[in-house]
Amino acid sequence: MSYKIVTDSTCDLTAEMKKWNNFEIVPLTLQIDDYIIADDENFDQDDFVARVAKSHSVAKSACPSPSAFAKAMEGDEDEVYVITITDKLSGSYNSAVQGKALYEDEHNDGKKIYVFNSLATAGTPALIAQKIKEVCDGGMKFDEVVPYINDYITNHCELYFCLDNLDALKRNGRLFALAASLLEKIHLKLICKAKEGNISPVGKDMTINRAVMKMAKMIAELVAGQDLSGKKLIVSHVCCEERAKLLADKITEKANFGTVEILKCSGLNTLYASNGGIIVCFEK
C-alpha cells in the first residue's frame, strides 16, 4: 500500500526529510506589522528575527485552513498520515481533523487518513514522521501504524526548551503574563518541557548559557543507562547555532544518541522561541 506523510510547518525538517517524495508540508502564516509570509521553504529566520526586534507589535501566527489540509491529502496514495503541533498551543490539529472530514465528504476513494496530535512541536513532528516512514516502509499495516505511533508519541518522545526571551510566549498568552513578567524582573531563564501537550516548567537559572547547560544535564540524567544507539536527538535553535552545538555536545558526553541533528527552527517555532531560543527533542 502506498502512503503519504503530511505535516504542518511546525515540523523542523532534517536534510533527509527534504528529499522525501511522499511528504508534504502545510504552512502556517506569520505576521509582524504589515509583513505577512507563509511559513514555508522560503522562510528567512534572520530576517524575521530582525523584523520582530524592530517592531513594537506582537508577532502573530495563523494555522492552515481545513481546505489546505484537505488539498494536501489528495493524490494516488492509499494512506495519509498527518502530523500537527500540539492542540494545546494551536488550532492546527483541529483544522487538520476538519480537513480530513472535508476530504472524505468530497471524495469517495476509500483512502485511509489519520491525524496525529504530536503533543509538541519542532523536532518532535520530525521524529514522528521518520518513525512513520520506518514502519510503513517495513510493511506495517495502517491499523497497526496508528496505535503504534500514538504510543510512540506518548511514551517515547520528549521535548525540552530554554528561551532567552519570553516576550512572544507572554504576549501571545502561552504563559501566564504575570509569571513571565516576574521571571524577567529577576532575570531568570526558564527551562520547560512538554507535558501532555502543555508547557511545564522544570528548572531555571540566572543566565541563558547556565540554563542551557542545566537542561543538558537534565536530559542526560533522564536517559541515563539506556541504549541510545538507535535513538535520535534533534536540537532546534533560533539564530544560535553555536549554543545548540554546545548543548548537543554536552548531552552526548553522557548520552550516546545514534543520530544527532542541529536544525534551524521553522517560522512558527522561531516566532515563539524567539532569538536565542533552543528546543530539544529526542527519543527514549
VOKOL-61880 format. One record per residue (C-alpha): residue in three letters; x negated, y negated, z; residue number from 1. Coordinates in steps of 0.05 Angstrom, whole numbers, plus 5000, padded with zeros to 4 digits. Each point is the difference from the previous one (the first is absolute). Example, Ala and Ser with C-alpha at 12.3 -4.5 7.8 and 13.67 -1.06 7.14 Angstrom:
2
Ala | 4754 | 5090 | 5156 | 1
Ser | 4973 | 4931 | 4987 | 2
end
This chain:
284
Met | 5000 | 5000 | 5000 | 1
Ser | 4974 | 4931 | 4982 | 2
Tyr | 4999 | 4945 | 5052 | 3
Lys | 4988 | 4926 | 5010 | 4
Ile | 4978 | 4960 | 5061 | 5
Val | 5027 | 4930 | 5010 | 6
Thr | 4978 | 4952 | 5055 | 7
Asp | 5014 | 4928 | 5016 | 8
Ser | 4940 | 4953 | 4997 | 9
Thr | 4984 | 5006 | 5074 | 10
Cys | 4959 | 5061 | 4980 | 11
Asp | 4926 | 4983 | 4998 | 12
Leu | 4974 | 5037 | 4939 | 13
Thr | 4937 | 5041 | 4997 | 14
Ala | 4959 | 5001 | 4935 | 15
Glu | 5024 | 5072 | 4988 | 16
Met | 5073 | 4981 | 5007 | 17
Lys | 4994 | 4946 | 4947 | 18
Lys | 4984 | 5055 | 4950 | 19
Trp | 5062 | 5042 | 5013 | 20
Asn | 5048 | 5003 | 4941 | 21
Asn | 5061 | 5023 | 5040 | 22
Phe | 4999 | 4942 | 5049 | 23
Glu | 5036 | 4933 | 5001 | 24
Ile | 4998 | 4939 | 5046 | 25
Val | 5062 | 4958 | 5012 | 26
Pro | 4975 | 4931 | 5021 | 27
Leu | 5025 | 4955 | 5055 | 28
Thr | 5001 | 4925 | 4988 | 29
Leu | 4957 | 4951 | 5039 | 30
Gln | 5012 | 4925 | 5009 | 31
Ile | 4960 | 4943 | 5029 | 32
Asp | 5031 | 4931 | 4989 | 33
Asp | 5020 | 4999 | 4926 | 34
Tyr | 4950 | 5054 | 4981 | 35
Ile | 5036 | 5066 | 4986 | 36
Ile | 4965 | 5063 | 4976 | 37
Ala | 5013 | 5074 | 4994 | 38
Asp | 4958 | 5044 | 5046 | 39
Asp | 4970 | 5040 | 4942 | 40
Glu | 4933 | 5015 | 4969 | 41
Asn | 4990 | 4926 | 4986 | 42
Phe | 5002 | 4980 | 5073 | 43
Asp | 4939 | 4959 | 5019 | 44
Gln | 4987 | 5007 | 5074 | 45
Asp | 4949 | 4944 | 5005 | 46
Asp | 5045 | 4951 | 4963 | 47
Phe | 5061 | 5018 | 5042 | 48
Val | 4963 | 4993 | 5066 | 49
Ala | 4973 | 4932 | 4978 | 50
Arg | 5071 | 4977 | 4982 | 51
Val | 5027 | 5023 | 5068 | 52
Ala | 4943 | 4963 | 5036 | 53
Lys | 5017 | 4935 | 4964 | 54
Ser | 5075 | 5004 | 5010 | 55
His | 5042 | 4978 | 5060 | 56
Ser | 5056 | 5046 | 4978 | 57
Val | 5013 | 5073 | 5019 | 58
Ala | 4980 | 5050 | 4947 | 59
Lys | 5059 | 5045 | 4984 | 60
Ser | 5014 | 5066 | 4966 | 61
Ala | 5059 | 5033 | 4967 | 62
Cys | 5010 | 5074 | 4991 | 63
Pro | 5015 | 5031 | 4931 | 64
Ser | 5072 | 5004 | 4978 | 65
Pro | 5036 | 5067 | 4997 | 66
Ser | 5001 | 4994 | 4924 | 67
Ala | 4924 | 4994 | 4999 | 68
Phe | 4994 | 5065 | 5038 | 69
Ala | 5053 | 5033 | 4957 | 70
Lys | 4961 | 4981 | 4937 | 71
Ala | 4937 | 5030 | 5029 | 72
Met | 5037 | 5065 | 5010 | 73
Glu | 5013 | 5005 | 4925 | 74
Gly | 4959 | 5047 | 4957 | 75
Asp | 4996 | 5073 | 4979 | 76
Glu | 4977 | 5025 | 5068 | 77
Asp | 5042 | 5051 | 5037 | 78
Glu | 4982 | 4973 | 5069 | 79
Val | 4987 | 4930 | 5027 | 80
Tyr | 4968 | 4986 | 5068 | 81
Val | 5007 | 4928 | 5024 | 82
Ile | 4958 | 4971 | 5058 | 83
Thr | 5013 | 4933 | 5034 | 84
Ile | 4975 | 4957 | 5057 | 85
Thr | 5032 | 5014 | 5067 | 86
Asp | 5073 | 4980 | 5002 | 87
Lys | 4987 | 4964 | 5066 | 88
Leu | 4959 | 4945 | 4965 | 89
Ser | 5033 | 4994 | 4932 | 90
Gly | 5064 | 5013 | 4961 | 91
Ser | 4960 | 5039 | 4947 | 92
Tyr | 5021 | 5069 | 5026 | 93
Asn | 5074 | 4982 | 4999 | 94
Ser | 4992 | 4970 | 4931 | 95
Ala | 4967 | 5065 | 4975 | 96
Val | 5057 | 5042 | 5030 | 97
Gln | 5050 | 4955 | 4964 | 98
Gly | 4958 | 5007 | 4937 | 99
Lys | 5005 | 5075 | 5004 | 100
Ala | 5076 | 4995 | 5006 | 101
Leu | 5002 | 4952 | 4941 | 102
Tyr | 4958 | 5046 | 4957 | 103
Glu | 5044 | 5060 | 5017 | 104
Asp | 5063 | 4960 | 4984 | 105
Glu | 4973 | 4981 | 4932 | 106
His | 4967 | 5066 | 4981 | 107
Asn | 5025 | 5071 | 5002 | 108
Asp | 4934 | 5035 | 4987 | 109
Gly | 4993 | 5042 | 5064 | 110
Lys | 4935 | 4966 | 5019 | 111
Lys | 4978 | 5012 | 5071 | 112
Ile | 4981 | 4936 | 5037 | 113
Tyr | 4979 | 4987 | 5071 | 114
Val | 4981 | 4935 | 5035 | 115
Phe | 4948 | 5005 | 5055 | 116
Asn | 4996 | 4949 | 5056 | 117
Ser | 4924 | 4996 | 5012 | 118
Leu | 5011 | 4971 | 5070 | 119
Ala | 4939 | 4957 | 4984 | 120
Thr | 4966 | 4961 | 4943 | 121
Ala | 4932 | 4990 | 4966 | 122
Gly | 4960 | 5065 | 4998 | 123
Thr | 5055 | 5044 | 5028 | 124
Pro | 5043 | 4999 | 4937 | 125
Ala | 4936 | 5016 | 4961 | 126
Leu | 4987 | 5060 | 5045 | 127
Ile | 5072 | 5023 | 4991 | 128
Ala | 4996 | 4993 | 4924 | 129
Gln | 4935 | 5040 | 4998 | 130
Lys | 5031 | 5054 | 5043 | 131
Ile | 5062 | 5004 | 4956 | 132
Lys | 4955 | 5007 | 4939 | 133
Glu | 4959 | 5054 | 5034 | 134
Val | 5059 | 5044 | 5019 | 135
Cys | 5038 | 4989 | 4935 | 136
Asp | 4939 | 5017 | 4958 | 137
Gly | 4993 | 5061 | 5044 | 138
Gly | 5069 | 5024 | 4980 | 139
Met | 5042 | 4982 | 5060 | 140
Lys | 5074 | 4993 | 4985 | 141
Phe | 5041 | 4937 | 5011 | 142
Asp | 5040 | 5030 | 5058 | 143
Glu | 4935 | 5018 | 5034 | 144
Val | 4964 | 4934 | 4984 | 145
Val | 5052 | 4956 | 5034 | 146
Pro | 4996 | 5030 | 5071 | 147
Tyr | 4925 | 5012 | 4993 | 148
Ile | 4986 | 4927 | 4984 | 149
Asn | 5048 | 4974 | 5053 | 150
Asp | 4962 | 5041 | 5051 | 151
Tyr | 4934 | 4974 | 4972 | 152
Ile | 5024 | 4928 | 5008 | 153
Thr | 5025 | 5010 | 5071 | 154
Asn | 4945 | 5044 | 5028 | 155
His | 4937 | 4993 | 4958 | 156
Cys | 4994 | 4926 | 4980 | 157
Glu | 4976 | 4943 | 5044 | 158
Leu | 4994 | 4925 | 4989 | 159
Tyr | 4961 | 4951 | 5044 | 160
Phe | 4988 | 4927 | 4985 | 161
Cys | 4964 | 4939 | 5028 | 162
Leu | 5014 | 4929 | 4976 | 163
Asp | 4958 | 4938 | 5006 | 164
Asn | 5062 | 4957 | 4991 | 165
Leu | 5070 | 5014 | 5024 | 166
Asp | 5034 | 4941 | 4964 | 167
Ala | 5033 | 5041 | 4945 | 168
Leu | 5028 | 5053 | 5046 | 169
Lys | 5023 | 4947 | 5050 | 170
Arg | 5032 | 4953 | 4950 | 171
Asn | 5035 | 5056 | 4963 | 172
Gly | 5029 | 5029 | 5064 | 173
Arg | 4959 | 5064 | 5000 | 174
Leu | 4974 | 4985 | 5070 | 175
Phe | 5035 | 4964 | 5056 | 176
Ala | 4979 | 4928 | 4988 | 177
Leu | 4989 | 4986 | 5074 | 178
Ala | 4954 | 5060 | 5009 | 179
Ala | 4960 | 4982 | 4937 | 180
Ser | 4994 | 4928 | 5022 | 181
Leu | 4975 | 5022 | 5069 | 182
Leu | 4947 | 5045 | 4968 | 183
Glu | 4976 | 4943 | 4957 | 184
Lys | 4995 | 4952 | 5059 | 185
Ile | 4955 | 5047 | 5039 | 186
His | 4961 | 5019 | 4937 | 187
Leu | 5015 | 5074 | 5001 | 188
Lys | 4997 | 5045 | 4939 | 189
Leu | 5053 | 5055 | 5002 | 190
Ile | 4991 | 5073 | 4980 | 191
Cys | 5064 | 5034 | 4979 | 192
Lys | 5024 | 5066 | 4971 | 193
Ala | 5060 | 5023 | 4962 | 194
Lys | 5049 | 5037 | 5045 | 195
Glu | 5063 | 5029 | 4970 | 196
Gly | 4997 | 4946 | 4947 | 197
Asn | 4992 | 4942 | 5049 | 198
Ile | 4941 | 4960 | 5025 | 199
Ser | 4972 | 5022 | 5067 | 200
Pro | 4943 | 4962 | 5035 | 201
Val | 4946 | 5047 | 5026 | 202
Gly | 4942 | 4954 | 5018 | 203
Lys | 4968 | 4931 | 4997 | 204
Asp | 4934 | 4964 | 5004 | 205
Met | 4971 | 4930 | 4998 | 206
Thr | 4972 | 5000 | 4929 | 207
Ile | 5020 | 5034 | 4935 | 208
Asn | 4934 | 5038 | 4994 | 209
Arg | 5005 | 5026 | 5072 | 210
Ala | 5073 | 5020 | 4988 | 211
Val | 4983 | 5036 | 4935 | 212
Met | 4944 | 5039 | 5034 | 213
Lys | 5048 | 5018 | 5057 | 214
Met | 5051 | 5023 | 4948 | 215
Ala | 4947 | 5044 | 4967 | 216
Lys | 4985 | 5032 | 5068 | 217
Met | 5075 | 5013 | 5011 | 218
Ile | 5006 | 5035 | 4933 | 219
Ala | 4938 | 5042 | 5009 | 220
Glu | 5025 | 5022 | 5069 | 221
Leu | 5069 | 5017 | 4972 | 222
Val | 4971 | 5049 | 4949 | 223
Ala | 4943 | 5026 | 5043 | 224
Gly | 4988 | 5074 | 4993 | 225
Gln | 5041 | 5007 | 4936 | 226
Asp | 4973 | 5028 | 4935 | 227
Leu | 5007 | 4939 | 4955 | 228
Ser | 4962 | 5027 | 4940 | 229
Gly | 5064 | 5003 | 4959 | 230
Lys | 5030 | 4936 | 5028 | 231
Lys | 5002 | 4930 | 4972 | 232
Leu | 4986 | 4932 | 5031 | 233
Ile | 5022 | 4935 | 4965 | 234
Val | 4978 | 4932 | 5025 | 235
Ser | 5036 | 4942 | 4967 | 236
His | 4978 | 4928 | 5010 | 237
Val | 5016 | 4928 | 4984 | 238
Cys | 4937 | 4964 | 4976 | 239
Cys | 4954 | 5035 | 5049 | 240
Glu | 4969 | 5059 | 4965 | 241
Glu | 4937 | 5001 | 5043 | 242
Arg | 5042 | 5003 | 5064 | 243
Ala | 5040 | 5058 | 4969 | 244
Lys | 4936 | 5037 | 4982 | 245
Leu | 4972 | 4989 | 5071 | 246
Leu | 5064 | 5027 | 5029 | 247
Ala | 4999 | 5062 | 4955 | 248
Asp | 4928 | 5013 | 5018 | 249
Lys | 5016 | 4994 | 5074 | 250
Ile | 5058 | 5049 | 4995 | 251
Thr | 4961 | 5051 | 4958 | 252
Glu | 4942 | 5000 | 5049 | 253
Lys | 5044 | 5046 | 5043 | 254
Ala | 5056 | 5020 | 4953 | 255
Asn | 4976 | 5034 | 4937 | 256
Phe | 5057 | 4986 | 4951 | 257
Gly | 4992 | 5036 | 4934 | 258
Thr | 5020 | 4939 | 4959 | 259
Val | 4993 | 4926 | 5018 | 260
Glu | 5029 | 4944 | 4958 | 261
Ile | 4990 | 4925 | 5009 | 262
Leu | 5056 | 4962 | 4964 | 263
Lys | 5026 | 4930 | 4991 | 264
Cys | 5069 | 4991 | 5029 | 265
Ser | 5057 | 4993 | 4951 | 266
Gly | 5038 | 4934 | 4997 | 267
Leu | 5052 | 5015 | 5053 | 268
Asn | 4948 | 5028 | 5047 | 269
Thr | 4956 | 4940 | 4987 | 270
Leu | 5058 | 4954 | 5018 | 271
Tyr | 5011 | 5032 | 5068 | 272
Ala | 4930 | 5022 | 5018 | 273
Ser | 4973 | 4930 | 4981 | 274
Asn | 4928 | 4980 | 4988 | 275
Gly | 4952 | 5045 | 5039 | 276
Gly | 5052 | 5054 | 5015 | 277
Ile | 4984 | 5075 | 5001 | 278
Ile | 5049 | 5058 | 4991 | 279
Val | 4975 | 5071 | 5013 | 280
Cys | 5040 | 5061 | 4976 | 281
Phe | 4978 | 5072 | 5009 | 282
Glu | 5020 | 5072 | 5002 | 283
Lys | 4996 | 5042 | 5063 | 284
end
